[in-house]
Amino acid sequence: MDALTKAFKWHERTTENWVNKFGLSQYQSLWFAWFKGIITVLILQWIF
C-alpha cells in the first residue's frame, strides 16, 4: 500500500501544481478533466 499512497500523493501534488500554474479554480479543473475524458473515450472508440 505504500507505493499506492506515494503514487496518490505524487498525483495530488502534480495536479495542484498545474491548477495553480494556470490559475484555474476547482470548478474549471473539473470541467477540464471531464472534457479530457470525453476526448479520450472518443479517440479510443475511433481506434478500436
C-alpha positions, 0 to 999 in steps of 0.5 A: 500500500505504500507505493499506492499512497506515494503514487496518490500523493505524487498525483495530488501534488502534480495536479495542484501544481498545474491548477495553480500554474494556470490559475484555474479554480476547482470548478474549471479543473473539473470541467477540464478533466471531464472534457479530457475524458470525453476526448479520450473515450472518443479517440479510443472508440475511433481506434478500436 
